[in-house]
Every structure is written in structure tokens, then in C-alpha cells.
Amino acid sequence: MSPEQVDIVKRTWQLANQEPDRLRAAIATRLPQHPEAGRQPDPRARWIADAVSRLSQVLDRPTTFGPAATAVIEARSPVTMADLAVDRDALVEALRGVLGGLADTEEQAWSAAFGIFSEIVAERCLDPFGAHDHTPAGTPLAIAAEGTTSVTTTTTPTPDLQAVKQAQQQTWSSGNYAAVGARIHYVAEHLAESAELRAGWRVLDVATGSGNAALAAARSGASVVGVDYVPELIAIGRRRAEAEDFDIDFREGDAEDLPVQTGEFDAVLSVFGSMFAPNHERTAEEIVRACRPGGTIGLASWTPSSFVGDMFRTMSRYAPPPAGVASPLLWGDEEHLREIFGTEVTDVRSTELVCTFRFPSAEDMVTFFERYYGPTLKAFGRVEGEDRAKLSADLVELVRTSDTHQDGGSVAVRSTYLQTLARRA
């Protein structure tokens, strides 16, 4: 791609974020129904069709994607065919319809899909912590113009996960996440109840924050350890436990290197916590290591399509994420969880549930998140002047459009999350 084409792609992506409903409607008309009766088109197929459609709009000449493109992408991108988890035939037909004259064969359609999807994955890897400087473009993408054999490749630099982690600590230490956690504590209570924790069990809460899940487990009669890498939040958790006369062992530690013994716990929980660790596979390994064979693993994670996901996407337009860091929202996708936990867990059961934020007005909700929620606070801290005002206005508009009341009064914003329970193999 030329620099001009890259710029157009980036601008088009911004437009897609600003008018998502219009975009979804346009994509939906291009996709066939899933062959299975009653099923809607898979959202992953929508992403690819959207991406390829937009690519076709910015290229000024016919383009084909050869086997070299696929080889580069599959060697460097975390996305594989298995990750897509869609019906192959339905997706190929969808791609043919969207690509039009761009792809004459199935091979070209798939190569095009993987090439542009890898770019979209980078855009959707939303890191609200700002640990890196951001440069244009850079996921694996190989394009060969028709009638040539040359391939141009740009690659995503390997992210410094330690730097990301350090920035995260600073983010969660800013604001006051305990104020946010107080409004969603019932998520932890529901997870603890669904996990059927038994009195006397040893329970670990990973990325405990101010202790919501740790306290929920303690109320079930369990012996609890809570781990988090933010000292300020650990201190709040200790005060909360003392106020309720619970003897919870709060420890400073990293979700990717838990300060616990192997197989020490009957159950391991994490509520909107482990999902933010930058190395998903390593975090999953540590959760599994801490849990005894046959023990229970329980997770609550914001879904990619949730209000929180929309909020991160809005913020990323003003404070872009670093390339190559996996989105925390992937933890809200059961297929991703099955991939990172693999055969170490069995009996995986996921349920999409709803958490509702209630505020007197849309402006009050944005002000609350800017003041107390670290990622939002940091996003505002990285912009100034006109951009700061635009970010605030965009978030207010997002709250208004997400409000279930729609009567101009107080707002109630529903955000979906995935509750997942599994058995340690």
C-alpha cells in the first residue's frame, strides 16, 4: 500500500468507529445467512467482509492476493483459520460477494481475507494504557499487484510486554477503581454463587483489585487469597475485609507470575481482572497452575461487543493502542478462552450476562469514568484542547445512544460480559 492508501484506510476505520450502526447495516446486506437454521451471520465474517470491502474502496487498481501473502500472514499473525471459527463455505461466498472483481478464485478470496483481517485485528487490539508510541500501520500485510510477482510486507514490531505491564500498573493506580468496582460488585457475587464454592475451600482471586471476588468467596465460607499488582487497591481490599471481619490474605503479585503454590486452590476466580494481563496465554497457564486437578475456574470478562468495548474503541481513536498487544476484550469470547486454556480445562460453560451502569445523566457517567476509571483517565490525559473536548463529546454521545431509557432523563447503560466456568483437567 502507498502512504496515501494507508492514510485512507486509517480514516475509513475512524469513520467506521464513528458510525458503527450504518456500517453494520451495510455489511449485513452483503452476508448470507448462516447455513444452520435460525443463526445470524457470524460477527467474525462481518469483520472480514467489512475489511475487504473497505480495502476494495481504497485501491486504485485491481489487486490479487497470492499464496505468498497467506504464507507471510500465517507465519506472523496470531490469527489462523481455526481462530475464525466460522462456516468456511458461507464465509467464502460472503467474501466473493463483497470482493466482486477483486478476487476470481477461492484462494485469492481467503488470502485477501487473512491479509486485511490481520490489519483489523491490530486495530481491534484495544490497549487503553498507552505503553508505547504509535506509528502508522504495521500488521502483517502482503499485497501483490495484478500482473506482478512482487510482494510488499509490513510487520508489527514485537510489543514490550513488560513496558505494557508497567504502564498498566500506573493506569490502575490512577483514579480509584474501587469506586467503579463498588457499582459492579454483584458480578462477583453472581460468579461466586454460580461456581458453587464450598465452605472450607481454598479460593484464589486473580487481579483482585479492591477485592470484590475475594469478599464474595469469603462470604461463602472459603479461605481466600487475593492477588493484585496495584498496592493501592490491595490496601483498599484489606480495609474492606477488616470491616466485614474476614481474614483474607491479600498479596501483591502479577497475574502472569502468581505468588502461590501449584495446585494450591480448589477454585480460582477473576472478575474483570485477568483479561487485562498483556500475555493471555501465560495468564491462563498461571490460573491453571494455581488450581488443583478437578478444581473450579470462574471468569467474568467484558465482551467485544459490550458497552465497555465500545468505550475502549472510542478512546482508541484519540489514544491509539500499541500494535501487537492482544485485546483484553478477547477474554469475552469463549473461542479465545478455549484456545488459551486448551486441554487444561474441561466442562467449559459460558453465559453472556449484563451489568448495568446507572447515572443521573450521560455527562455524569463520563465524568465519573474520567475521574475514577484508570483507562479513561489516562485516555483524557493523553489528549488536550479540541481533541479532549471531542473525546468527551464522543463518550457522552456513546452513553446517550446506549441508554436503555431514551427519555432524556437519567441513564441506564447495559454492558454485556461473559461468565465462564470450567473444570481443571
Backbone torsions as a table, in degrees:
resi	resn	phi	psi	omega
1	MET	NA	143.2	174.7
2	SER	-77.7	162.2	176.8
3	PRO	-56.3	-36.1	179.8
4	GLU	-64.9	-40.8	-179.8
5	GLN	-67.8	-39.6	177.2
6	VAL	-60.1	-42.8	-179.7
7	ASP	-62.8	-40.7	179.6
8	ILE	-65.8	-40.5	178.4
9	VAL	-59.7	-44.8	-178.8
10	LYS	-64.4	-40.3	178.6
11	ARG	-66.7	-38.4	179.0
12	THR	-64.2	-38.5	178.6
13	TRP	-64.3	-38.7	177.0
14	GLN	-62.1	-42.5	178.0
15	LEU	-62.1	-39.3	178.9
16	ALA	-61.6	-37.2	177.8
17	ASN	-70.2	-35.1	-176.3
18	GLN	-77.5	-26.6	-179.7
19	GLU	-129.7	61.6	-175.1
20	PRO	-64.3	-35.6	-178.3
21	ASP	-64.6	-42.6	177.8
22	ARG	-62.5	-40.7	-179.6
23	LEU	-65.0	-46.9	-178.9
24	ARG	-60.5	-41.2	-179.3
25	ALA	-62.7	-41.2	-179.6
26	ALA	-66.2	-39.9	-179.3
27	ILE	-68.7	-40.4	-176.0
28	ALA	-59.1	-34.1	-179.1
29	THR	-70.7	-18.0	-177.4
30	ARG	-92.7	-13.5	-172.2
31	LEU	-103.8	139.0	175.1
32	PRO	-76.7	159.5	173.5
33	GLN	-65.8	148.8	175.0
34	HIS	-61.6	142.5	-178.0
35	PRO	-56.5	-30.4	-179.3
36	GLU	-73.4	127.0	-174.2
37	ALA	-56.4	137.3	175.5
38	GLY	82.9	-8.0	-178.2
39	ARG	-85.5	143.7	173.7
40	GLN	-85.6	160.9	176.5
41	PRO	-56.8	137.8	-178.3
42	ASP	-62.4	133.4	-178.7
43	PRO	-60.1	-29.3	178.2
44	ARG	-66.4	-35.7	176.8
45	ALA	-65.8	-35.2	176.7
46	ARG	-61.7	-43.8	-179.3
47	TRP	-58.1	-46.4	-176.5
48	ILE	-68.0	-45.3	-179.8
49	ALA	-60.6	-41.4	177.7
50	ASP	-61.1	-47.0	-176.9
51	ALA	-62.2	-48.2	-178.3
52	VAL	-67.0	-37.7	178.2
53	SER	-60.0	-43.9	-179.3
54	ARG	-70.6	-33.3	177.2
55	LEU	-63.3	-41.9	-178.5
56	SER	-63.3	-26.3	-179.4
57	GLN	-75.5	-26.2	-173.5
58	VAL	-99.0	-14.7	178.6
59	LEU	-81.6	134.1	-175.0
60	ASP	-93.7	6.3	177.3
61	ARG	-154.7	157.8	178.8
62	PRO	-57.4	140.4	-177.0
63	THR	-135.7	139.4	174.9
64	THR	-117.6	155.0	-178.2
65	PHE	-119.7	112.8	-175.2
66	GLY	-92.8	-179.4	-179.4
67	PRO	-57.9	-29.8	-179.7
68	ALA	-60.5	-37.1	179.8
69	ALA	-62.7	-46.7	-179.5
70	THR	-61.9	-40.6	-179.2
71	ALA	-61.8	-44.4	180.0
72	VAL	-63.4	-45.8	-176.1
73	ILE	-64.9	-47.5	-176.9
74	GLU	-68.2	-24.0	178.7
75	ALA	-78.3	-28.2	-171.7
76	ARG	-115.4	-25.1	-174.5
77	SER	-89.9	145.5	175.3
78	PRO	-73.2	-8.4	-176.9
79	VAL	-89.5	129.3	174.8
80	THR	-127.5	171.4	178.1
81	MET	-57.5	-39.2	-179.0
82	ALA	-62.7	-34.2	-179.3
83	ASP	-64.0	-30.7	-176.2
84	LEU	-67.8	-35.7	175.9
85	ALA	50.5	45.2	176.8
86	VAL	-122.2	163.6	176.8
87	ASP	-68.0	119.4	-172.7
88	ARG	-59.5	-48.4	-176.1
89	ASP	-63.8	-42.2	-179.6
90	ALA	-64.1	-38.9	-178.4
91	LEU	-70.3	-40.4	178.3
92	VAL	-60.2	-44.4	179.7
93	GLU	-63.6	-39.2	178.6
94	ALA	-62.8	-42.1	-179.1
95	LEU	-66.1	-40.9	179.0
96	ARG	-60.3	-40.9	-179.2
97	GLY	-66.0	-36.3	-178.5
98	VAL	-79.8	-40.0	-176.0
99	LEU	-69.6	-32.8	-178.4
100	GLY	60.1	-125.0	-176.3
101	GLY	-76.6	-2.4	-177.5
102	LEU	-72.4	-32.0	-176.0
103	ALA	-132.3	123.8	-178.8
104	ASP	-96.8	-15.3	-176.5
105	THR	-130.6	162.3	178.2
106	GLU	-62.3	-39.9	-179.9
107	GLU	-60.0	-44.0	179.6
108	GLN	-65.5	-38.9	179.8
109	ALA	-62.1	-45.3	-179.6
110	TRP	-67.1	-40.5	178.8
111	SER	-62.7	-42.4	177.9
112	ALA	-62.2	-43.4	-178.6
113	ALA	-61.2	-47.8	-179.0
114	PHE	-65.7	-38.2	-179.1
115	GLY	-61.8	-52.3	-176.5
116	ILE	-76.9	-29.7	179.6
117	PHE	-65.0	-35.0	178.4
118	SER	-63.5	-32.7	177.0
119	GLU	-70.7	-40.1	178.9
120	ILE	-65.8	-37.6	177.8
121	VAL	-57.0	-43.0	179.0
122	ALA	-61.6	-41.3	179.6
123	GLU	-66.4	-31.8	-177.1
124	ARG	-90.0	-4.8	174.9
125	CYS	-78.1	86.6	-168.9
126	LEU	-87.7	109.2	177.0
127	ASP	-111.3	108.8	-174.6
128	PRO	-84.4	12.2	-169.3
129	PHE	-102.5	-13.9	173.6
130	GLY	63.1	45.4	-176.6
131	ALA	-81.8	-12.1	-175.5
132	HIS	-132.9	156.5	167.1
133	ASP	-70.7	154.5	-174.9
134	HIS	-116.7	129.7	178.1
135	THR	-119.6	154.4	-177.5
136	PRO	-63.0	144.9	166.4
137	ALA	54.8	143.1	165.4
138	GLY	164.9	41.3	165.9
139	THR	-104.4	166.2	-178.4
140	PRO	-60.7	123.0	178.1
141	LEU	-149.8	122.8	-179.6
142	ALA	-124.7	125.9	-176.9
143	ILE	-129.9	128.4	175.7
144	ALA	-116.2	122.0	-179.6
145	ALA	-68.2	149.7	-177.9
146	GLU	-59.0	134.2	179.4
147	GLY	87.0	4.6	178.4
148	THR	-127.3	168.1	177.1
149	THR	-117.7	0.4	-178.1
150	SER	-76.8	149.2	178.7
151	VAL	-129.0	129.5	177.0
152	THR	-103.1	130.7	-176.1
153	THR	-126.4	132.9	169.1
154	THR	-118.8	139.8	-176.3
155	THR	-121.8	149.7	178.2
156	THR	-81.1	127.7	176.7
157	PRO	-64.2	144.5	178.1
158	THR	-65.6	124.4	-176.6
159	PRO	-71.3	149.4	174.9
160	ASP	-85.5	94.3	-174.1
161	LEU	-65.1	-28.7	177.5
162	GLN	-67.2	-39.1	176.6
163	ALA	-65.6	-39.6	176.7
164	VAL	-59.8	-44.7	-178.0
165	LYS	-63.8	-41.3	178.5
166	GLN	-63.8	-39.9	177.5
167	ALA	-66.0	-36.9	177.4
168	GLN	-61.2	-44.5	179.0
169	GLN	-57.5	-43.0	178.0
170	GLN	-65.2	-37.2	-179.6
171	THR	-64.8	-51.1	-176.9
172	TRP	-72.5	-18.5	175.0
173	SER	-78.9	-20.1	178.6
174	SER	-82.5	165.0	-178.8
175	GLY	63.2	-142.0	177.3
176	ASN	-157.8	87.5	-176.5
177	TYR	-60.7	-25.5	179.3
178	ALA	-57.8	-34.0	178.9
179	ALA	-66.5	-36.7	176.7
180	VAL	-71.4	-45.2	-179.3
181	GLY	-59.2	-32.6	-179.6
182	ALA	-63.6	-26.3	-179.0
183	ARG	-86.1	-9.4	-177.9
184	ILE	-129.5	23.0	-176.1
185	HIS	-63.1	-27.6	-177.5
186	TYR	-65.5	-19.9	175.4
187	VAL	-62.6	-43.1	178.7
188	ALA	-66.9	-40.1	178.6
189	GLU	-61.7	-42.6	-179.5
190	HIS	-66.5	-40.1	179.6
191	LEU	-64.3	-44.3	-179.5
192	ALA	-62.6	-39.8	179.0
193	GLU	-68.8	-42.5	-179.6
194	SER	-65.4	-31.1	179.7
195	ALA	-75.2	-8.0	178.9
196	GLU	52.0	51.1	178.1
197	LEU	-62.4	141.6	-179.0
198	ARG	-105.9	141.5	176.5
199	ALA	-56.4	135.1	-179.5
200	GLY	93.8	-12.8	177.7
201	TRP	-67.3	154.5	169.6
202	ARG	-93.5	123.0	-175.6
203	VAL	-126.1	135.7	177.7
204	LEU	-111.5	132.5	173.7
205	ASP	-108.7	110.7	-176.9
206	VAL	-87.4	132.5	-175.0
207	ALA	55.3	57.3	-171.1
208	THR	-66.8	-22.5	-177.2
209	GLY	63.4	-126.6	178.3
210	SER	-90.2	10.5	167.2
211	GLY	98.2	19.7	-178.1
212	ASN	-56.2	-53.5	-177.7
213	ALA	-71.6	-34.1	177.7
214	ALA	-61.0	-44.7	179.0
215	LEU	-67.2	-39.6	178.1
216	ALA	-60.7	-40.3	178.7
217	ALA	-68.4	-39.8	179.3
218	ALA	-63.2	-36.1	178.3
219	ARG	-67.4	-16.7	176.2
220	SER	-88.8	3.4	178.6
221	GLY	88.0	13.3	-178.7
222	ALA	-86.2	159.5	170.5
223	SER	-92.8	119.8	-162.8
224	VAL	-120.4	140.4	169.8
225	VAL	-120.4	131.6	176.2
226	GLY	-117.5	130.7	-177.1
227	VAL	-120.5	133.4	174.7
228	ASP	-154.8	153.9	-177.7
229	TYR	-98.9	9.7	177.5
230	VAL	-109.9	106.4	-176.3
231	PRO	-56.8	-37.2	-178.3
232	GLU	-62.3	-38.8	178.8
233	LEU	-72.5	-38.7	176.2
234	ILE	-57.9	-42.0	-179.4
235	ALA	-62.8	-40.1	177.5
236	ILE	-65.2	-41.9	178.1
237	GLY	-59.2	-41.7	179.1
238	ARG	-62.6	-41.8	179.3
239	ARG	-65.3	-39.3	178.8
240	ARG	-64.8	-42.5	179.4
241	ALA	-64.2	-41.9	179.5
242	GLU	-63.1	-39.2	-179.7
243	ALA	-63.6	-30.9	179.0
244	GLU	-98.0	5.7	177.5
245	ASP	62.2	41.1	174.3
246	PHE	-107.4	139.4	178.7
247	ASP	-97.1	79.3	-178.9
248	ILE	-98.3	133.1	179.9
249	ASP	-88.7	96.5	177.9
250	PHE	-90.1	128.2	-177.7
251	ARG	-126.8	142.4	171.0
252	GLU	-78.7	131.1	-178.5
253	GLY	-177.3	170.5	-173.8
254	ASP	-105.8	134.5	178.3
255	ALA	-60.8	-23.5	179.8
256	GLU	-90.9	-1.7	178.7
257	ASP	-155.1	69.2	-171.3
258	LEU	-65.7	134.0	179.6
259	PRO	-82.1	59.3	-177.9
260	VAL	-139.1	164.7	178.7
261	GLN	-83.1	154.6	177.7
262	THR	-65.9	131.5	178.1
263	GLY	66.4	23.6	-173.7
264	GLU	-76.3	-21.4	-168.8
265	PHE	-119.1	146.0	175.6
266	ASP	-78.5	-26.0	178.7
267	ALA	-148.3	144.2	176.1
268	VAL	-126.4	125.3	-178.4
269	LEU	-119.3	157.0	170.9
270	SER	-157.3	124.3	-178.0
271	VAL	-115.7	109.4	-178.9
272	PHE	49.6	38.0	-176.5
273	GLY	-123.2	-66.2	-177.2
274	SER	-60.7	-25.4	-178.8
275	MET	-60.6	-23.0	-177.5
276	PHE	-92.0	-2.7	174.8
277	ALA	-68.1	133.3	-173.4
278	PRO	-66.6	-32.5	-178.8
279	ASN	-99.6	96.6	-174.3
280	HIS	-62.9	-45.5	-176.6
281	GLU	-63.7	-43.7	179.9
282	ARG	-63.4	-40.3	178.9
283	THR	-63.6	-43.1	177.7
284	ALA	-62.0	-41.1	178.3
285	GLU	-60.2	-40.6	-179.0
286	GLU	-69.6	-38.6	176.7
287	ILE	-61.7	-44.5	178.8
288	VAL	-64.1	-43.3	-178.4
289	ARG	-60.5	-39.1	-176.4
290	ALA	-71.8	-23.0	-174.5
291	CYS	-92.7	137.0	177.7
292	ARG	-71.0	154.3	174.0
293	PRO	-55.7	132.6	-177.7
294	GLY	86.1	-5.8	179.9
295	GLY	-75.5	176.8	-174.6
296	THR	-106.2	136.6	172.7
297	ILE	-118.1	127.9	-178.4
298	GLY	-130.4	129.3	-176.5
299	LEU	-131.3	146.2	169.7
300	ALA	-129.2	122.3	-173.2
301	SER	-140.3	137.8	176.5
302	TRP	-62.2	139.9	179.4
303	THR	-84.8	157.7	178.7
304	PRO	-58.5	-31.1	-177.0
305	SER	-92.8	6.7	-176.1
306	SER	-73.7	168.4	173.4
307	PHE	-59.2	-42.0	179.0
308	VAL	-60.4	-40.0	175.5
309	GLY	-61.0	-43.7	177.5
310	ASP	-62.6	-37.4	179.4
311	MET	-65.0	-44.2	177.1
312	PHE	-61.9	-40.9	179.4
313	ARG	-63.8	-39.5	177.9
314	THR	-63.3	-45.6	-179.4
315	MET	-65.3	-32.9	-176.4
316	SER	-68.0	-19.5	177.1
317	ARG	-69.0	-26.1	-179.0
318	TYR	-103.8	-30.3	178.2
319	ALA	-128.7	79.6	-172.0
320	PRO	-60.3	148.7	179.0
321	PRO	-79.1	160.1	174.7
322	PRO	-71.6	147.1	178.2
323	ALA	-69.4	142.9	170.7
324	GLY	91.3	-5.8	179.1
325	VAL	-94.0	124.4	-176.7
326	ALA	-64.2	140.2	-179.1
327	SER	-66.3	135.1	174.2
328	PRO	-61.7	-26.0	-177.9
329	LEU	-67.6	-15.2	177.1
330	LEU	-62.2	-25.0	177.1
331	TRP	-65.5	-15.8	176.2
332	GLY	-89.0	12.9	178.2
333	ASP	-118.4	116.7	-175.6
334	GLU	-59.9	-35.4	179.8
335	GLU	-62.1	-38.3	177.6
336	HIS	-66.1	-41.5	178.8
337	LEU	-63.1	-41.3	178.4
338	ARG	-62.3	-34.5	-179.7
339	GLU	-70.2	-47.0	-174.2
340	ILE	-77.4	-26.6	178.0
341	PHE	-90.8	-26.3	175.5
342	GLY	56.9	-138.9	-176.3
343	THR	-83.6	4.4	-179.8
344	GLU	-76.1	-11.8	178.4
345	VAL	-129.9	155.1	177.0
346	THR	-134.0	173.7	175.7
347	ASP	51.3	49.8	-179.4
348	VAL	-77.1	125.8	-179.7
349	ARG	-130.3	118.6	-179.3
350	SER	-118.6	140.9	178.4
351	THR	-134.4	131.4	176.2
352	GLU	-86.8	121.2	-177.9
353	LEU	-121.0	177.4	-174.9
354	VAL	-127.4	136.2	173.4
355	CYS	-116.6	130.7	-175.0
356	THR	-112.0	127.0	174.0
357	PHE	-96.2	131.1	-178.4
358	ARG	-123.4	127.8	-179.3
359	PHE	-142.7	158.4	179.8
360	PRO	-61.3	-30.4	-179.8
361	SER	-156.8	168.1	176.7
362	ALA	-63.4	-40.0	179.5
363	GLU	-63.0	-40.4	178.8
364	ASP	-63.0	-38.1	-179.5
365	MET	-66.8	-43.1	179.4
366	VAL	-65.2	-41.9	178.4
367	THR	-61.4	-41.1	178.8
368	PHE	-60.6	-48.4	-178.3
369	PHE	-67.8	-36.6	177.7
370	GLU	-64.2	-33.7	-176.9
371	ARG	-82.1	-38.9	-168.4
372	TYR	-111.8	-28.8	-174.0
373	TYR	-91.7	112.3	-173.0
374	GLY	-48.5	-50.6	-179.1
375	PRO	-58.7	-39.2	179.0
376	THR	-71.2	-42.4	177.6
377	LEU	-57.6	-45.1	-178.7
378	LYS	-67.7	-37.0	178.7
379	ALA	-61.5	-44.5	177.7
380	PHE	-65.1	-32.9	-179.5
381	GLY	-69.1	-18.5	-177.6
382	ARG	-95.3	-1.3	177.2
383	VAL	-126.8	160.8	-179.9
384	GLU	-150.7	167.8	176.3
385	GLY	60.8	-130.2	-175.7
386	GLU	-63.7	-38.4	-179.9
387	ASP	-64.8	-37.3	178.2
388	ARG	-62.3	-43.6	178.4
389	ALA	-64.6	-39.0	178.9
390	LYS	-66.3	-41.4	177.9
391	LEU	-60.1	-46.1	178.7
392	SER	-60.5	-44.1	-179.5
393	ALA	-64.4	-40.2	179.6
394	ASP	-65.3	-39.9	178.9
395	LEU	-68.5	-39.9	177.0
396	VAL	-61.2	-43.1	179.5
397	GLU	-65.2	-38.0	177.3
398	LEU	-61.4	-44.0	178.6
399	VAL	-62.7	-44.1	-178.5
400	ARG	-61.6	-44.0	-179.4
401	THR	-71.5	-23.0	-179.6
402	SER	-90.3	-11.6	-177.6
403	ASP	-63.0	130.0	-179.5
404	THR	-78.6	-21.1	-178.1
405	HIS	-76.4	-48.5	179.7
406	GLN	53.3	42.8	178.8
407	ASP	-124.6	9.1	179.0
408	GLY	82.7	-0.5	-179.6
409	GLY	-100.0	-140.4	178.1
410	SER	-63.6	159.1	-175.5
411	VAL	-113.9	147.3	172.9
412	ALA	-131.0	112.1	-174.1
413	VAL	-111.9	118.3	-179.1
414	ARG	-90.5	129.6	177.1
415	SER	-124.3	122.7	-177.3
416	THR	-78.3	146.4	173.3
417	TYR	-139.8	157.4	-179.1
418	LEU	-102.3	118.9	172.1
419	GLN	-96.0	121.5	-176.5
420	THR	-122.7	129.7	174.0
421	LEU	-119.9	139.6	-179.1
422	ALA	-147.7	162.1	177.9
423	ARG	-107.8	131.1	176.7
424	ARG	-68.0	124.9	-177.2
425	ALA	-67.3	NA	NA
